[in-house]
Amino acid sequence: MRMFLTRVFGAMVFAVTAAGGASAQVTSITTPPAGSVWNTMASVIAAEAQKSGGGRLVVQAYSGNAQMLQAVDSKDAEFTMTDINDMIVAVAGEGDYSAALPNLRVVAKINPFAVGLFVRADSGMTRVSDLAGKRVPSGWEAFPLNRPLVSALLEADGISYGEVVEVPIPDIIRNVDALASGLTDAAFFAVGGPKVAEVGAMVGGVRYLQVASDEQALETIRKFRPAYYFSEVTPSPVRVGVDAPMMMLTWDNVLVAGEHVSDEQVKALLASIFDNVGAIGDAYPPLRVMNIETAYVDYPGVEYHPGAAAFFAERGVAIRAVD
């Protein structure tokens, strides 16, 4: 784990310092704050892009997912990463988006993104339904995509927000800090996040809670977003809090660009990613699953950037139906 965190920190430093170097055109990618999985992924990809000729990519941290997408839509940034479900509702102006964000374009599927609720290892809780009567983060004013996610997790395992004690928490990082400080009994985060490892070391260990994953549970989570699914997650040093194989709520993590970004910029970034999966995966192991053959997916309600479509055509990759 120490080696993993050292590599990630090195990538973040490289991504930041490289931005002050050469005179190549600078593009930016929006993420949540440092400690989040998206920030880590973007930092690693930015470092590789700088080394491999994919361009200077600066990581810009925002407090929440809506701000990240709005910055790209309004041409204040070029790229972001997000849950494909969040992009679908953002483009349509649905859910927590009061106005449509029509300038967002899919670039590629990056990886499956497993998420869950976790607790202190000594809490005695093992399932999401054990949270009945416990203090759970809610509100998510700065990170609204967590509202359907946490609701879906609770209801898949047979409870709801009405059966827990809601503790208003604005964003993803402070939700984990609240668990560490004792303000809440659970936190929500993506598996493999550096912030989970940090808090686990502080409190003597953490545990992700099991959730029902049968057909009824699948039907339940898809009431919230159409492209949620379950996948099996196995233990690894990066996946702090996962001690045995378990099914977890999952979405497809996608790279997104603004319509204003040139085809050449998109193609250069995609080449730096998919031609260097090994190096990127060595820096952040969850990205080892990136695969150009499965990166071009026909998601409903969104469009691909023409530069991405051209890149996949040149590489002989056909668009795939959603699983």
MIFIFI-178362 format. One record per atom (N, C-alpha, C): z, y, x; residue in one letter. Coordinates in pm, whole numbers, padded with zeros to 5 digits, always signed. Example, Ala and Ser with C-alpha at 12.3 -4.5 7.8 and 13.67 -1.06 7.14 Angstrom:
<pts>
+00780-00569+01319a/+00780-00450+01230a/+00780-00330+01320a/+00708-00225+01285s/+00714-00106+01367s/+00787+00003+01290s/
</pts>
This chain:
<pts>
+00000-00120+00083m/+00000+00000+00000m/+00000+00125+00086m/+00073+00123+00200r/+00074+00238+00289r/-00065+00264+00345r/-00137+00155+00383m/-00272+00171+00434m/-00364+00229+00328m/-00350+00182+00204f/-00433+00232+00094f/-00410+00381+00073f/-00284+00424+00067l/-00255+00565+00044l/-00303+00650+00160l/-00296+00597+00284t/-00346+00670+00400t/-00496+00692+00390t/-00569+00588+00348r/-00714+00602+00333r/-00750+00704+00227r/-00679+00697+00113v/-00706+00790+00005v/-00678+00933+00048v/-00564+00955+00115f/-00529+01089+00160f/-00633+01139+00260f/-00680+01050+00348g/-00782+01088+00444g/-00910+01131+00375g/-00949+01062+00269a/-01069+01098+00195a/-01052+01235+00129a/-00931+01260+00074m/-00907+01389+00010m/-00915+01502+00111m/-00857+01482+00231v/-00862+01584+00334v/-01005+01609+00376v/-01082+01500+00396f/-01221+01513+00436f/-01300+01589+00330f/-01278+01557+00204a/-01353+01621+00096a/-01325+01771+00092a/-01200+01809+00119v/-01164+01951+00116v/-01215+02023+00239v/-01192+01967+00359t/-01231+02035+00481t/-01381+02040+00497t/-01452+01938+00448a/-01597+01937+00459a/-01658+02052+00382a/-01590+02094+00276a/-01644+02202+00193a/-01653+02333+00270a/-01576+02346+00376g/-01579+02468+00453g/-01672+02461+00571g/-01747+02353+00586g/-01829+02331+00703g/-01970+02380+00691g/-02065+02285+00691a/-02206+02315+00705a/-02257+02406+00594a/-02383+02449+00609s/-02438+02547+00517s/-02516+02486+00402s/-02508+02353+00383a/-02581+02288+00274a/-02532+02340+00140a/-02618+02323+00040q/-02582+02370-00094q/-02456+02300-00143q/-02366+02376-00202v/-02239+02323-00248v/-02247+02295-00397v/-02204+02176-00438t/-02186+02145-00579t/-02040+02108-00600t/-01998+02107-00725s/-01857+02078-00752s/-01845+01968-00856s/-01733+01896-00849i/-01700+01792-00946i/-01560+01820-00997i/-01544+01826-01128t/-01415+01858-01187t/-01335+01731-01212t/-01203+01741-01190t/-01113+01627-01207t/-00978+01678-01256t/-00889+01586-01297p/-00749+01625-01317p/-00683+01653-01182p/-00555+01690-01182p/-00487+01722-01055p/-00476+01603-00961p/-00443+01633-00835a/-00421+01530-00733a/-00316+01431-00782a/-00338+01304-00750g/-00250+01197-00797g/-00312+01118-00910g/-00412+01178-00978s/-00483+01108-01085s/-00590+01018-01025s/-00632+00918-01100v/-00735+00827-01052v/-00868+00900-01037v/-00904+00984-01134w/-01031+01055-01124w/-01034+01146-01002w/-00926+01213-00972n/-00922+01299-00855n/-00940+01216-00727n/-00875+01101-00723t/-00889+01014-00607t/-01032+00964-00592t/-01090+00915-00702m/-01228+00866-00698m/-01325+00975-00653m/-01311+01093-00711a/-01402+01202-00678a/-01388+01243-00531a/-01265+01242-00480s/-01244+01278-00341s/-01310+01179-00246s/-01299+01051-00279v/-01360+00948-00197v/-01513+00959-00202v/-01568+00977-00322i/-01713+00990-00337i/-01763+01117-00267i/-01688+01226-00277a/-01728+01351-00211a/-01731+01334-00060a/-01633+01264-00006a/-01631+01242+00138a/-01751+01160+00184a/-01785+01057+00107e/-01901+00973+00143e/-02031+01051+00126e/-02041+01132+00022a/-02162+01212+00002a/-02185+01305+00121a/-02079+01365+00171q/-02091+01455+00286q/-02139+01379+00409q/-02088+01258+00430k/-02125+01180+00549k/-02265+01123+00540k/-02311+01090+00419s/-02436+01015+00404s/-02554+01099+00356s/-02537+01231+00350g/-02649+01315+00313g/-02663+01339+00164g/-02558+01307+00088g/-02564+01328-00056g/-02527+01469-00098g/-02495+01555-00001g/-02463+01694-00033g/-02314+01723-00020g/-02281+01850-00020r/-02142+01894-00012r/-02087+01903-00154r/-01994+01817-00184l/-01937+01807-00319l/-01790+01847-00312l/-01756+01956-00377v/-01619+02008-00374v/-01545+01961-00499v/-01425+01907-00479v/-01343+01860-00590v/-01263+01977-00646v/-01280+02004-00776q/-01208+02113-00843q/-01114+02053-00947q/-00986+02076-00930a/-00886+02019-01020a/-00859+02110-01139a/-00858+02051-01257y/-00824+02119-01381y/-00707+02046-01445y/-00640+02111-01539s/-00521+02050-01597s/-00554+01940-01696s/-00676+01940-01752g/-00704+01841-01854g/-00851+01809-01870g/-00877+01704-01949n/-01013+01653-01964n/-01106+01752-02035n/-01057+01823-02137a/-01142+01917-02209a/-01190+02028-02116a/-01102+02082-02034q/-01141+02186-01940q/-01242+02134-01839q/-01226+02010-01796m/-01320+01950-01702m/-01462+01947-01759m/-01474+01901-01884l/-01606+01893-01947l/-01661+02031-01980l/-01575+02120-02026q/-01620+02255-02061q/-01675+02329-01939q/-01614+02306-01822a/-01663+02371-01700a/-01805+02327-01667a/-01834+02200-01687v/-01970+02150-01661v/-02067+02201-01766v/-02026+02196-01892d/-02113+02241-02000d/-02150+02389-01985d/-02056+02470-01935s/-02079+02614-01922s/-02137+02654-01787s/-02175+02555-01706k/-02240+02575-01575k/-02146+02630-01468k/-02015+02617-01489d/-01920+02656-01387d/-01897+02544-01286d/-01947+02425-01315a/-01940+02311-01225a/-02062+02224-01253a/-02087+02133-01159e/-02207+02049-01172e/-02178+01909-01225e/-02068+01850-01181f/-02039+01710-01214f/-01895+01696-01262f/-01870+01585-01330t/-01734+01544-01363t/-01733+01394-01385t/-01615+01337-01401m/-01600+01198-01444m/-01519+01198-01572m/-01552+01105-01661t/-01476+01100-01786t/-01491+00964-01852t/-01411+00944-01952d/-01422+00831-02043d/-01548+00852-02127d/-01635+00751-02134i/-01757+00765-02212i/-01725+00802-02357i/-01614+00754-02411n/-01576+00789-02547n/-01549+00939-02561n/-01486+00997-02460d/-01457+01141-02465d/-01585+01221-02457d/-01680+01174-02377m/-01808+01244-02369m/-01881+01238-02503m/-01878+01123-02568i/-01946+01108-02698i/-01893+01209-02799i/-01759+01221-02809v/-01704+01314-02908v/-01722+01459-02864v/-01723+01484-02733a/-01741+01621-02684a/-01882+01671-02715a/-01982+01589-02692v/-02121+01628-02718v/-02141+01655-02868v/-02073+01577-02950a/-02087+01593-03096a/-01998+01703-03153a/-01903+01753-03073g/-01809+01852-03125g/-01711+01792-03223g/-01669+01669-03197e/-01576+01599-03285e/-01442+01578-03216e/-01350+01510-03284g/-01219+01483-03226g/-01147+01611-03193g/-01106+01626-03068d/-01032+01745-03026d/-01123+01858-02982d/-01255+01843-02998y/-01350+01946-02957y/-01396+02024-03080y/-01356+02150-03087s/-01390+02234-03204s/-01535+02281-03199s/-01596+02274-03081a/-01736+02311-03066a/-01804+02206-02978a/-01930+02178-03008a/-02004+02078-02931a/-02029+02127-02788a/-02039+02032-02697l/-02074+02060-02557l/-02209+01993-02530l/-02318+02059-02570p/-02449+01993-02571p/-02516+01979-02436p/-02461+02041-02332n/-02528+02040-02203n/-02483+01927-02110n/-02401+01836-02161l/-02353+01725-02079l/-02454+01611-02078l/-02474+01551-01960r/-02566+01440-01946r/-02500+01328-01866r/-02520+01205-01909v/-02470+01091-01833v/-02551+01075-01705v/-02484+01041-01596v/-02550+01011-01470v/-02544+00861-01440v/-02427+00800-01457a/-02414+00657-01431a/-02277+00607-01477a/-02273+00481-01513k/-02144+00413-01528k/-02089+00390-01388k/-01966+00428-01367i/-01902+00409-01237i/-01825+00278-01233i/-01733+00259-01327n/-01653+00137-01327n/-01578+00122-01459n/-01535+00001-01490p/-01444-00016-01604p/-01310+00048-01569p/-01247+00111-01666f/-01127+00191-01642f/-01016+00135-01728f/-00929+00055-01671a/-00818-00005-01745a/-00699+00089-01746a/-00638+00103-01863v/-00525+00195-01880v/-00413+00126-01956v/-00294+00183-01948g/-00184+00124-02023g/-00059+00210-02019g/+00040+00165-02093l/+00173+00224-02090l/+00259+00144-01995l/+00334+00213-01911f/+00421+00141-01818f/+00563+00196-01824f/+00657+00114-01779v/+00800+00144-01787v/+00865+00112-01653v/+00989+00152-01639r/+01065+00110-01520r/+01081-00041-01521r/+01075-00100-01403a/+01082-00246-01394a/+01213-00302-01447a/+01321-00223-01443d/+01451-00272-01488d/+01479-00238-01635d/+01376-00195-01710s/+01397-00152-01848s/+01419-00267-01945s/+01375-00388-01906g/+01383-00502-01995g/+01267-00512-02093g/+01181-00411-02097m/+01067-00413-02189m/+00947-00481-02123m/+00873-00559-02204t/+00754-00629-02152t/+00629-00604-02236t/+00648-00565-02364r/+00534-00542-02453r/+00535-00398-02505r/+00419-00352-02545v/+00410-00218-02603v/+00499-00207-02727v/+00506-00311-02807s/+00588-00306-02929s/+00737-00291-02899s/+00779-00319-02774d/+00918-00298-02736d/+00954-00150-02732d/+00855-00063-02740l/+00880+00081-02737l/+00929+00137-02870l/+00936+00057-02973a/+00988+00105-03101a/+01127+00165-03080a/+01144+00289-03124g/+01271+00359-03108g/+01291+00421-02971g/+01195+00404-02880k/+01207+00459-02745k/+01131+00592-02734k/+01156+00664-02625r/+01094+00795-02603r/+00957+00778-02536r/+00853+00828-02602v/+00716+00810-02557v/+00646+00946-02550v/+00568+00972-02446p/+00496+01100-02438p/+00403+01121-02557p/+00392+01245-02601s/+00305+01279-02714s/+00252+01420-02695s/+00171+01465-02788g/+00119+01602-02783g/-00008+01612-02702g/+00006+01600-02571w/-00108+01599-02478w/-00197+01723-02496w/-00136+01841-02503e/-00214+01962-02529e/-00319+01989-02421e/-00288+01958-02296a/-00383+01981-02187a/-00470+01860-02158a/-00437+01746-02217f/-00511+01623-02189f/-00531+01545-02318f/-00608+01601-02412p/-00614+01545-02547p/-00678+01407-02557p/-00753+01363-02456l/-00811+01229-02469l/-00703+01121-02471l/-00581+01156-02426n/-00471+01059-02431n/-00419+01036-02573n/-00446+01126-02665r/-00397+01107-02802r/-00453+00980-02864r/-00585+00961-02867p/-00635+00836-02924p/-00601+00714-02840p/-00591+00732-02710l/-00561+00618-02623l/-00421+00562-02648l/-00322+00650-02646v/-00185+00603-02666v/-00168+00553-02809v/-00227+00621-02905s/-00220+00574-03044s/-00281+00435-03057s/-00396+00414-02992a/-00462+00284-02999a/-00376+00174-02937a/-00312+00203-02826l/-00225+00104-02762l/-00107+00068-02852l/-00043+00169-02907l/+00072+00143-02993l/+00032+00058-03115l/-00076+00098-03181e/-00114+00030-03304e/-00172-00108-03278e/-00237-00128-03164a/-00287-00261-03131a/-00174-00362-03121a/-00055-00316-03080d/+00058-00407-03065d/+00155-00398-03183d/+00111-00334-03291g/+00187-00344-03415g/+00285-00234-03446g/+00284-00124-03366i/+00370-00010-03399i/+00284+00115-03402i/+00346+00231-03418s/+00270+00355-03421s/+00358+00467-03366s/+00297+00586-03352y/+00375+00701-03308y/+00491+00729-03403y/+00478+00692-03530g/+00585+00714-03625g/+00708+00630-03601g/+00695+00529-03515e/+00807+00439-03488e/+00867+00457-03349e/+00823+00560-03278v/+00882+00592-03148v/+00937+00734-03155v/+01011+00772-03052v/+01062+00908-03041v/+00960+00987-02959v/+00891+01080-03024e/+00786+01155-02955e/+00847+01263-02865e/+00800+01266-02740v/+00842+01369-02644v/+00717+01446-02603v/+00705+01572-02646p/+00583+01648-02612p/+00567+01665-02461p/+00453+01621-02411i/+00419+01632-02270i/+00276+01686-02262i/+00249+01789-02182p/+00116+01850-02186p/+00006+01773-02116p/+00037+01708-02003d/-00073+01653-01924d/-00037+01520-01860d/-00136+01463-01792i/-00125+01327-01739i/-00024+01316-01626i/-00020+01413-01535i/+00071+01406-01422i/+00216+01425-01466i/+00240+01524-01551r/+00378+01549-01596r/+00431+01437-01684r/+00340+01360-01746n/+00386+01246-01824n/+00449+01139-01735n/+00397+01122-01615v/+00457+01026-01521v/+00584+01082-01460v/+00584+01212-01430d/+00705+01276-01379d/+00820+01265-01479d/+00786+01268-01609a/+00889+01258-01713a/+00958+01123-01710a/+00883+01017-01682l/+00943+00885-01669l/+01035+00881-01547l/+00990+00938-01436a/+01070+00937-01314a/+01200+01014-01332a/+01197+01122-01408s/+01316+01205-01426s/+01410+01153-01534s/+01364+01054-01612g/+01446+01001-01720g/+01426+01069-01853g/+01327+01160-01861l/+01302+01229-01986l/+01239+01137-02090l/+01160+01039-02044t/+01095+00943-02134t/+01124+00801-02087t/+01093+00706-02175d/+01112+00565-02143d/+00983+00495-02103d/+00870+00564-02115a/+00741+00506-02081a/+00648+00617-02036a/+00543+00579-01966a/+00439+00674-01926a/+00304+00606-01944a/+00201+00688-01953f/+00065+00638-01969f/-00016+00675-01845f/-00093+00578-01792f/-00175+00609-01675f/-00276+00498-01654f/-00383+00532-01582a/-00481+00431-01543a/-00423+00340-01436a/-00461+00215-01441v/-00418+00119-01339v/-00478+00159-01204v/-00396+00152-01100g/-00444+00185-00967g/-00426+00330-00927g/-00361+00408-01011g/-00342+00549-00980g/-00238+00571-00872g/-00266+00657-00773p/-00166+00687-00670p/-00034+00738-00729p/-00040+00809-00840k/+00082+00862-00902k/+00172+00749-00950k/+00113+00639-00997v/+00193+00524-01040v/+00266+00465-00921v/+00195+00451-00809a/+00257+00398-00688a/+00371+00489-00640a/+00348+00619-00648e/+00450+00715-00605e/+00577+00701-00687e/+00562+00697-00821v/+00679+00689-00908v/+00744+00552-00898v/+00663+00448-00882g/+00720+00314-00865g/+00813+00308-00745g/+00773+00372-00636a/+00857+00374-00517a/+00985+00454-00540a/+00977+00555-00626m/+01094+00640-00652m/+01198+00571-00739m/+01153+00490-00836v/+01247+00437-00937v/+01277+00287-00918v/+01229+00230-00809g/+01259+00089-00785g/+01163-00007-00852g/+01043+00040-00884g/+00942-00047-00942g/+00909-00012-01086g/+00783-00037-01125v/+00739-00014-01262v/+00663-00137-01312v/+00647-00144-01444r/+00578-00257-01505r/+00488-00207-01618r/+00360-00247-01615y/+00273-00219-01729y/+00309-00313-01844y/+00304-00259-01965l/+00341-00336-02083l/+00221-00412-02139l/+00245-00535-02179q/+00140-00616-02240q/+00106-00561-02378q/-00020-00583-02418v/-00066-00538-02550v/-00151-00649-02611v/-00143-00664-02742a/-00226-00763-02812a/-00373-00731-02786a/-00456-00836-02770s/-00597-00814-02739s/-00689-00907-02819s/-00640-00956-02932d/-00722-01044-03016d/-00821-00962-03098d/-00896-01029-03186e/-00998-00960-03263e/-00940-00850-03351e/-00823-00875-03406q/-00760-00772-03490q/-00724-00650-03406q/-00673-00675-03286a/-00638-00564-03198a/-00762-00486-03156a/-00872-00559-03130l/-00997-00493-03093l/-01047-00404-03207l/-01038-00455-03328e/-01078-00376-03444e/-00990-00252-03457e/-00862-00268-03426t/-00769-00155-03435t/-00804-00046-03335t/-00826-00082-03209i/-00852+00022-03108i/-00986+00091-03133i/-01081+00020-03193r/-01212+00081-03218r/-01212+00171-03340r/-01101+00175-03412k/-01086+00278-03515k/-01070+00415-03450k/-01020+00416-03327f/-00994+00541-03257f/-01116+00587-03178f/-01181+00496-03105r/-01302+00529-03032r/-01391+00404-03027r/-01523+00421-03043p/-01611+00305-03059p/-01633+00222-02934p/-01612+00280-02816a/-01642+00208-02693a/-01517+00164-02617a/-01402+00159-02683y/-01285+00096-02624y/-01305-00056-02627y/-01250-00124-02527y/-01252-00270-02527y/-01134-00320-02444y/-01118-00451-02435f/-01013-00510-02353f/-01077-00583-02235f/-01009-00579-02122s/-01053-00656-02006s/-00931-00710-01933s/-00952-00818-01858e/-00841-00876-01782e/-00825-00804-01650e/-00703-00769-01618v/-00669-00703-01492v/-00578-00797-01414v/-00612-00819-01289t/-00534-00910-01204t/-00455-00831-01099t/-00348-00889-01048p/-00266-00817-00949p/-00342-00789-00819p/-00312-00678-00758s/-00360-00645-00624s/-00267-00537-00570s/-00266-00515-00438p/-00176-00412-00384p/-00197-00274-00443p/-00321-00243-00485v/-00349-00112-00542v/-00293-00099-00684v/-00288-00212-00756r/-00250-00209-00898r/-00100-00225-00915r/-00029-00122-00876v/+00117-00123-00887v/+00154-00134-01035v/+00247-00225-01065g/+00290-00245-01202g/+00222-00359-01274g/+00123-00421-01209v/+00056-00538-01264v/+00096-00658-01177v/+00186-00741-01228d/+00241-00851-01150d/+00180-00986-01184d/+00102-00991-01292a/+00035-01115-01334a/-00090-01074-01411a/-00189-01161-01422p/-00309-01126-01499p/-00271-01084-01641p/-00331-00977-01688m/-00300-00928-01822m/-00422-00857-01880m/-00433-00861-02013m/-00539-00790-02083m/-00496-00645-02105m/-00589-00552-02079m/-00557-00411-02091m/-00669-00336-02162m/-00631-00231-02233l/-00730-00145-02296l/-00816-00083-02187l/-00947-00081-02209t/-01041-00040-02105t/-01152+00046-02166t/-01203+00138-02087w/-01323+00211-02125w/-01415+00214-02004w/-01539+00256-02023d/-01630+00276-01911d/-01613+00418-01858d/-01586+00427-01729n/-01574+00553-01659n/-01715+00596-01618n/-01757+00716-01658v/-01893+00759-01627v/-01895+00887-01545v/-01997+00897-01462l/-02026+01021-01390l/-02115+01105-01480l/-02082+01233-01493v/-02151+01324-01585v/-02201+01444-01507v/-02318+01494-01545a/-02372+01617-01487a/-02408+01713-01597a/-02420+01839-01561g/-02469+01938-01655g/-02620+01934-01660g/-02675+01976-01772e/-02821+01982-01786e/-02882+02072-01680e/-02805+02170-01631h/-02855+02267-01534h/-02868+02211-01393h/-02812+02096-01366v/-02816+02039-01231v/-02955+01984-01205v/-03008+02008-01085s/-03144+01966-01054s/-03154+01814-01042s/-03274+01762-01068d/-03298+01619-01052d/-03268+01575-00909d/-03304+01659-00813e/-03285+01623-00672e/-03137+01608-00639e/-03053+01698-00691q/-02909+01688-00666q/-02851+01560-00725q/-02894+01526-00846v/-02844+01406-00911v/-02888+01282-00834v/-03014+01276-00796k/-03065+01159-00724k/-02998+01144-00588k/-02974+01255-00520a/-02909+01249-00389a/-02767+01195-00400a/-02694+01240-00503l/-02558+01191-00520l/-02556+01044-00557l/-02646+01003-00646l/-02652+00862-00684l/-02686+00774-00564l/-02778+00819-00481a/-02812+00741-00361a/-02693+00728-00268a/-02618+00837-00251s/-02502+00831-00160s/-02394+00738-00215s/-02386+00726-00347i/-02287+00637-00409i/-02331+00491-00396i/-02449+00461-00449f/-02488+00320-00460f/-02542+00261-00331f/-02577+00343-00233d/-02615+00291-00102d/-02494+00274-00011d/-02377+00316-00058n/-02258+00310+00026n/-02137+00256-00050n/-02161+00162-00140v/-02052+00106-00220v/-01946+00043-00131v/-01989-00022-00024g/-01892-00087+00066g/-01795+00013+00127g/-01847+00122+00181a/-01761+00223+00244a/-01672+00291+00141a/-01727+00320+00024i/-01647+00383-00081i/-01537+00288-00127i/-01571+00160-00143g/-01471+00061-00185g/-01364+00038-00081g/-01399+00050+00047d/-01297+00037+00151d/-01197+00152+00143d/-01245+00271+00106a/-01156+00387+00094a/-01071+00381-00031a/-01129+00326-00140y/-01054+00314-00266y/-01100+00184-00334y/-01025+00075-00316p/-01069-00058-00360p/-01115-00070-00505p/-01057+00002-00603p/-01109-00013-00740p/-01257+00022-00755p/-01313+00096-00659l/-01455+00131-00668l/-01546+00025-00609l/-01490-00084-00560r/-01574-00193-00510r/-01656-00257-00621r/-01615-00240-00745v/-01687-00302-00857v/-01812-00224-00896v/-01835-00108-00837m/-01957-00033-00870m/-02079-00119-00840m/-02175-00118-00932n/-02292-00204-00919n/-02411-00133-00981n/-02511-00105-00902i/-02627-00033-00954i/-02694-00107-01069i/-02685-00240-01070e/-02751-00319-01173e/-02685-00303-01310e/-02560-00260-01312t/-02489-00243-01439t/-02452-00097-01466t/-02511-00005-01389a/-02471+00136-01397a/-02552+00217-01497a/-02658+00158-01553y/-02748+00231-01643y/-02734+00171-01782y/-02649+00230-01863v/-02609+00172-01992v/-02652+00265-02105v/-02703+00209-02211d/-02753+00285-02325d/-02639+00316-02422d/-02561+00417-02389y/-02447+00456-02473y/-02495+00535-02595y/-02427+00520-02708p/-02468+00593-02828p/-02430+00740-02823p/-02517+00825-02876g/-02481+00965-02897g/-02488+01055-02776g/-02535+01004-02661v/-02543+01086-02540v/-02678+01063-02472v/-02718+01157-02387e/-02844+01147-02314e/-02818+01132-02165e/-02912+01068-02096y/-02906+01061-01950y/-02973+01183-01889y/-02920+01224-01775h/-02985+01330-01699h/-03120+01276-01650h/-03228+01355-01658p/-03358+01304-01614p/-03361+01261-01469p/-03280+01325-01385g/-03273+01282-01246g/-03214+01143-01232g/-03117+01111-01318a/-03058+00977-01316a/-03158+00875-01366a/-03229+00908-01475a/-03329+00815-01528a/-03436+00787-01423a/-03478+00891-01351a/-03579+00873-01246a/-03525+00787-01132a/-03399+00810-01094f/-03338+00731-00987f/-03337+00583-01021f/-03292+00550-01141f/-03286+00409-01179f/-03426+00348-01190f/-03522+00425-01238a/-03659+00375-01246a/-03713+00345-01106a/-03688+00434-01012e/-03734+00414-00875e/-03669+00292-00810e/-03545+00263-00851r/-03475+00147-00795r/-03503+00019-00873r/-03583+00028-00978g/-03617-00090-01056g/-03506-00140-01147g/-03417-00049-01188v/-03303-00086-01274v/-03336-00048-01417v/-03333-00144-01507a/-03360-00119-01649a/-03232-00082-01721a/-03245+00000-01825i/-03128+00037-01904i/-03076-00084-01980i/-02944-00096-01987r/-02878-00209-02050r/-02816-00169-02182r/-02808-00261-02274a/-02737-00237-02399a/-02587-00234-02372a/-02513-00161-02455v/-02368-00160-02445v/-02315-00301-02475v/-02220-00346-02393d/-02163-00480-02414d/-02089-00487-02547d/
</pts>
